[in-house]
Amino acid sequence: MAERQYDVTVIGGGPGGYVAAIRAAQLGMKVGLIEREKLGGVCLNWGCIPSKALLKSAELYNAFKKSQEFGITHTGLSYDFPKIIARSRSIADRVSKGVEYLMRKNKIEVVSGTAKLTGRNSIEVTKESKVTDTIKTKNIIIATGGRPRSVPGVTIDRKKIITSSEAMALSEQPKSLIIIGGGAIGVEFAYFYNSFGTKVTIIEMLSSILPIEDKEITKILDASLKKSGIDILTSTKVEGVKVGDSVTVMVSDKDGKKDVVADRGLMAVGVQANVENLGLEALGIKLERGFIAVNEFGKTSVDGIYAVGDVAGPPLLAHVASHEGIVSVDHIAGKAKHGIDKTNIPSCTYCQPQVASVGLTEEAAIAKGYKIKVGRFPFRPLGKAMASGETEGIVKLIFDEKIGELLGAHIIGSEATEMIAELGIAKTLETTWEELFNTMHAHPTLSEAVMEAAGQAFDVAINI
């Protein structure tokens, strides 16, 4: 049994944990990272990265379907589903190996096994039911992530009722698929499988898909997905599930009850934190709604112990986890200039059309008492959108009417997830509509819609 000592010990090697470890090493600390599976966590191995590889295959296949619009003809268009899956898995493996390289480069000791806190400054690591390492540490960062939740009474068997992990590694494409949950994960998989001909039904309990997004944006997405052949049942509750040769989901809505049947069911209703068997209770580390309670610097209720990423609560996004990891380490080192600003977190959904946002929705701004100006500019008039054949979508900006400050930004359309970065910076700098409108945007680009939307809010847009 090995005995180890560190300045900072990170539990979990996902986008929160490995980034925190690197930041601590950069600041001259001796760092250990405990991981029981592959480095990179769910995001790099079973989430963000491999899913985007799948979505790119779908996007490319859809582009070929309309290639004649661009003067390009082809015969015998087809796809190889196992190869699409294999490419995605290969990319995930490469990215995970990249994290391994970063650990070596930064002289971070990676300890394989399952961690349990045995004291304020001590951790026990087990592997195959045997204690393999004991660790003494000045500080601890918990980054154990989360796992898929289910609806009451429904068991995830990972065969007929699957999670996103199984959905991106199926050996055979299902002919039909029910997706329970219309958030980003559900919508992305709906787009992917529908693109290759699977009959997809989304069931969402709330009144719209992507329920945290601006309602005007989600209505556009709803119409687009339905046009592509996806059935979307909103304000619909799952009453039960029967599993046999097929999956039957019993649902109810304002019109009554009915059954929805498909080859498989994908559970995409959210994530629960991995907080079990960590020794949190014995140390008095507080939980809130099943997540570890932290302040704006990631500090838990116990001095010297921090938590970042999904285990520390929503929003459950990889880039949030990474940022929290940096902020927590900077706080440990006495270098933190600010905590996490949860009003300025970009949210992205990578279906086509893409959806991206930052800041307040129109509904939230009004609820907070702001008098607002709303600027909109569609992609359709943009020369770049017409040239690339991607005219679906809109940029919507929310401004404070009195001082003109940007409160929120919402985009649906091609490259929305890239375009949102400009607006995240703008919001960080408390930018006004005039500054956005008077910033010269290159022509022809899709980002011209940002400039025009800012102008349209105050009736000075040029191309509308």
URPE-V687413 format. One record per backbone hydrogen bond with DSSP energy under -1.0 kcal/mol. NH is the residue of the N-H (numbers start at 0). CO is the residue of the C=O. If there is no record, write none. Layout:
NH,CO / NH,CO
This chain:
1,131 / 3,133 / 5,135 / 6,29 / 7,29 / 8,138 / 9,31 / 10,140 / 11,33 / 17,13 / 19,15 / 20,16 / 21,17 / 22,18 / 23,19 / 24,20 / 25,21 / 26,22 / 27,24 / 28,23 / 31,7 / 32,108 / 33,9 / 34,110 / 39,12 / 40,37 / 43,39 / 44,40 / 45,41 / 48,42 / 50,46 / 51,47 / 52,48 / 53,49 / 54,50 / 55,51 / 56,52 / 57,53 / 58,54 / 59,55 / 60,56 / 61,57 / 62,58 / 63,59 / 64,60 / 66,63 / 68,65 / 69,66 / 70,67 / 71,66 / 83,79 / 84,80 / 85,81 / 86,82 / 87,83 / 88,84 / 89,85 / 90,86 / 91,87 / 92,88 / 93,89 / 94,90 / 95,91 / 96,92 / 97,93 / 98,94 / 99,95 / 100,96 / 101,97 / 102,98 / 103,99 / 104,100 / 105,101 / 106,103 / 107,102 / 108,30 / 110,32 / 112,34 / 113,125 / 115,123 / 116,277 / 117,121 / 118,121 / 122,134 / 123,115 / 124,132 / 125,113 / 126,129 / 129,126 / 131,124 / 132,124 / 133,1 / 134,122 / 135,3 / 136,120 / 137,5 / 138,6 / 139,303 / 140,8 / 141,305 / 142,10 / 146,271 / 148,269 / 153,150 / 157,160 / 161,264 / 166,162 / 167,163 / 168,165 / 176,198 / 177,263 / 178,200 / 179,265 / 180,202 / 186,182 / 187,183 / 188,184 / 189,185 / 190,186 / 191,187 / 192,188 / 193,189 / 194,190 / 196,193 / 197,192 / 198,174 / 200,176 / 201,230 / 202,178 / 203,232 / 209,181 / 212,209 / 217,213 / 218,214 / 219,215 / 220,216 / 221,217 / 222,218 / 223,219 / 224,220 / 225,221 / 226,222 / 227,223 / 228,225 / 229,224 / 230,199 / 232,201 / 234,205 / 235,203 / 236,251 / 238,249 / 239,249 / 241,247 / 243,245 / 246,261 / 247,241 / 248,259 / 249,239 / 250,257 / 251,236 / 252,255 / 255,252 / 257,250 / 259,248 / 261,246 / 263,175 / 264,159 / 265,177 / 266,161 / 267,179 / 271,146 / 273,144 / 274,272 / 283,280 / 284,279 / 287,290 / 290,287 / 291,310 / 292,285 / 294,298 / 297,294 / 299,304 / 304,301 / 305,139 / 306,297 / 307,141 / 311,308 / 312,309 / 316,314 / 320,316 / 321,317 / 322,318 / 323,319 / 324,320 / 325,321 / 326,322 / 327,323 / 328,324 / 329,325 / 330,326 / 331,327 / 332,328 / 333,330 / 334,329 / 335,329 / 339,295 / 343,340 / 346,356 / 348,354 / 354,348 / 355,410 / 356,346 / 357,408 / 359,406 / 364,360 / 365,361 / 366,362 / 367,363 / 368,365 / 369,364 / 372,398 / 374,396 / 376,394 / 378,392 / 381,378 / 385,381 / 386,382 / 387,383 / 389,384 / 393,411 / 394,376 / 395,409 / 396,374 / 397,407 / 398,372 / 399,404 / 400,370 / 403,399 / 405,430 / 406,397 / 407,397 / 408,357 / 409,395 / 410,355 / 411,393 / 412,353 / 415,412 / 418,414 / 419,415 / 420,417 / 423,419 / 424,420 / 425,421 / 426,422 / 427,423 / 428,424 / 429,426 / 430,425 / 432,403 / 435,431 / 436,432 / 437,433 / 448,445 / 449,446 / 450,446 / 451,447 / 452,448 / 453,449 / 454,450 / 455,451 / 456,452 / 457,454 / 458,455 / 459,454
